[in-house]
């Protein structure tokens, strides 16, 4: 069951990347622009390549590699020695959630515009948290065996 829950994340992560993370507008009475992980990364690549590389790794590669790595361990295609590296990838993936949260707090604190969180932020956060939970449950299960 844990194996298939983990594999489900391979589908949910790409949905979360394209889902609306937040809607932002300069002034409260103008329409809001929807920002997703992918649209945010596209803008970032045009303005700050170093930050774009960092966020691309944290938002896309770290969580997806963790899910794939855990699947390989679960199906016996990779060594159990891979687990510590997967924990590190999970922590790096969570760093992206903190970055997004900091951006929202800073933007709201400036009082210049309006920001509303979208369902994609919750889905993305769920996916990252689910990788933690599935890894912990899988580690506990494999320790009993």
C-alpha positions in Angstrom: 0.0 0.0 0.0 2.8 2.4 0.9 4.5 1.7 -2.5 1.4 2.7 -4.4 0.8 5.8 -2.3 4.4 6.8 -3.0 3.9 6.2 -6.8 0.7 8.4 -6.6 3.0 11.3 -5.8 4.6 10.9 -9.2 1.3 12.1 -10.6 0.4 14.6 -7.9 3.7 16.6 -8.0 3.3 17.7 -11.7 -0.3 18.7 -11.0 0.9 20.8 -8.0 3.6 22.4 -10.1 1.1 23.7 -12.6 -1.7 24.5 -10.1 -2.2 28.1 -8.8 0.0 28.7 -5.8 -1.2 32.2 -5.3 -2.9 35.1 -6.9 -1.2 38.4 -6.6 -2.1 41.9 -7.7 -0.5 45.3 -7.2 -3.6 47.1 -5.8 -6.6 45.6 -4.1 -9.1 46.6 -6.8 -7.2 45.3 -9.9 -7.5 41.7 -11.1 -5.0 39.2 -9.7 -2.4 37.3 -11.7 -2.2 33.6 -11.0 1.2 32.2 -10.1 2.2 28.6 -10.2 5.5 26.9 -9.5 6.1 26.6 -13.2 5.1 30.1 -14.1 7.1 31.5 -11.2 10.1 29.6 -12.4 9.7 30.9 -16.0 9.8 34.4 -14.7 12.7 33.7 -12.4 14.8 32.3 -15.2 14.5 35.6 -17.0 15.5 37.7 -14.0 17.8 35.8 -11.7 19.4 32.6 -13.0 21.1 31.6 -9.7 17.9 31.8 -7.7 16.1 30.0 -10.6 18.5 27.1 -10.4 18.1 26.9 -6.6 14.3 27.0 -6.7 14.1 24.6 -9.6 16.2 22.1 -7.7 14.2 22.6 -4.4 10.7 22.7 -6.1 11.1 20.1 -8.9 14.1 17.9 -8.6 14.5 17.3 -4.8 10.9 16.1 -4.2 10.6 14.1 -7.4 14.0 12.4 -6.9 13.0 11.6 -3.3 9.8 9.9 -4.5 11.7 8.0 -7.2 14.4 7.0 -4.8 12.0 5.7 -2.3 10.1 3.8 -4.9 13.4 2.1 -6.0 14.1 1.1 -2.4 10.6 -0.1 -1.9 10.6 -2.3 -5.0 14.1 -3.7 -4.2 15.8 -1.9 -7.1 18.1 0.2 -4.9 19.9 -0.4 -1.7 18.6 0.5 1.8 21.8 2.6 2.1 20.0 5.2 -0.1 17.6 6.2 2.7 19.8 8.8 4.4 20.2 10.6 1.0 16.4 10.5 0.6 15.9 12.2 4.0 18.2 15.0 2.9 16.3 15.4 -0.4 13.1 15.6 1.7 14.5 18.4 3.8 15.6 20.3 0.7 12.1 19.9 -0.8 10.6 21.4 2.3 12.9 24.4 2.0 10.9 25.4 -1.1 7.7 25.6 1.0 9.4 27.9 3.4 10.6 30.1 0.6 7.1 30.5 -0.7 5.8 31.2 2.7 8.5 33.9 3.3 7.6 35.6 0.0 3.9 35.7 0.9 4.6 37.1 4.4 7.0 39.8 3.0 4.6 40.8 0.2 1.6 41.0 2.6 3.7 42.9 5.1 4.6 45.6 2.5 0.9 46.4 2.1 1.3 47.4 -1.5 -0.8 44.7 -3.1 -3.0 41.8 -2.5 -2.0 38.1 -2.3 -4.3 35.2 -2.0 -3.1 31.6 -1.6 -4.3 29.1 -4.2 -5.2 25.5 -3.9 -1.9 24.5 -5.5 0.0 25.7 -2.5 -1.9 23.3 -0.3 -1.5 20.5 -2.8 2.3 21.1 -3.1 2.6 21.3 0.7 0.6 18.1 1.0 2.8 16.3 -1.6 6.0 17.3 0.2 4.6 16.4 3.6 3.3 13.1 2.2 6.9 12.2 1.1 8.0 12.7 4.8 5.1 10.6 6.1 5.6 7.8 3.6 9.3 7.7 4.2 8.8 7.5 7.9 6.1 4.8 7.6 8.2 2.8 5.2 11.3 3.1 7.4 9.3 1.9 10.4 7.9 -1.0 8.3 11.3 -2.0 7.1 12.8 -1.9 10.6 10.2 -4.4 11.7 11.1 -6.8 8.9 
